[in-house]
């Protein structure tokens, strides 16, 4: 007997090789599947930096509104304070945007593994006990 099957359309279908396998009980498979679906690594670095910069921006903005920044000690103090508000607010918002994008990418990776596990499940007929 040959190891390959030849079809009339010119395709040669290869038979799978025998490999070692480990049987996994359905309950354990379901636990792994649910854990992988919930798997995520939160991007704390961008989130933390973004939150701190937004906090600096808000604190400086409140200082400007309450009059804590005066032009007596430095003539350009208000202009510098507004520059700090704009720069830290903008960079903080960008960091939070990066954190959100990174979080979605990590969740997508876990979803890809769970989808592949679902494809494997579809190969087998499962009866509920």
C-alpha positions, 0 to 999 in steps of 0.5 A: 500500500502506498503512503499517498493517495493520488486524485484525478485532478493532479493533487497528491493527498499526503497521509498524516504521520503517526505522532504521540498524543496526550488525551485531555479530559473535556473538563480540563480542556474547557478550563484551559479554553476559558482561561485563555479567553480571559488571558490578558496582559495589561500594558501598565507602563503606558497607562501609568505614564499617561495617567501621571501626565494627565494629572500634571496637566490638570494640576497645572491648569488648576494652578493657573485658574486659582492664580497660584502662578504669578508673573512677579517672580518670572515674567513668562510664568503663565505662558510656561504654565500653559505650555506645560498644560498643553504638552503634558495633556497631549503626551498623556492622551497619546500614552493612554491611546497607546495603552488602549491599542496595546491592550486590544492587541494582547486581547486579540492574541488570546482570542486567536488561541481560543479560536484555534482551540475551538477549531480543534474541538470541532474535529471531535464529536462531543457527547454530554455525560 
